[in-house]
Amino acid sequence: MPFVAKLDDLGSGAWIALTILGFVFWWPIGLALLAFTFWSGRMSCWNGRGMSRWQAKMERMRDRMDRGGDWFGAPTSGNRAFDEYRAETIRRLEDEQREFKDFLERLRMAKDKAEFDQFMAERRGRSSADVHQPSPG
């Protein structure tokens, strides 16, 4: 099969182009080529070659972490005192952010409670006024 080998050498783009041409000329040919492309493992996302890209990224991230960088790839400054100060400052800011979010939640809850209490007071006022008024008729 020199034709198939030649397409394999050109890569998955050649298979995609051939499949599109198959659909353009006659849809069953395009469908057959599409099925053959996927089930034969010629698309890199469906065979082992596609996973190697993700494994390479994980290796690079692991190497970066081993060299002293953090999860986002920022390297350490080389000064341990500064790195500790930075980590403590970030931790303190995260704590303050969490406390502020809790404060906002309590504030929203108090506002909702006040609005609900006002609604209930108005409702009680209306229902007691309706009881004391004689009905027309």
Buried (B, 14 or more C-beta within 10 A) or exposed (E): EEEEEEBBEEEBEBBBEBBEEBBEEEEEBBEEBBEBBBEEEBBBEBEEEEEEEEEEEEEEBEEBEEEEBEEEEEEBEEEEEEBEEBEEEEEEEEEEEEEEEEEEEEEEEEEEEEEEEEEEEEEEEEEEEEEEEEEEE
